[in-house]
């Protein structure tokens, strides 16, 4: 089995949309707020694996950073997002945007380490306990 998932999935676009909406395009938010936003938008409940893999991919293409236990959209993401913001089916447009970005296994190690330091699993479990999933 490959070490990393190197294909863009619909859940990656859902995660990205939730990050953009939760942050309002500026500042950072805890993962719980992103998960709540994903659920509020269309009932999406991301699994821990979908969340981890999605963040690894988004961080590997420099679209999302983790800083002080918060997820932040990068300038590069915000620039690309301006072109599709407000389109009728934004999630599909985000997925199409992601599909133009190549995923490389060698660029996934640093995000994986950062996600471990971020204690994503603990935060996800705290979200599950508080809000059910």
Order of alpha helices (4+ residues) and beta strands (2+ residues): alpha-beta-alpha-alpha-beta-beta-alpha-alpha-alpha-alpha
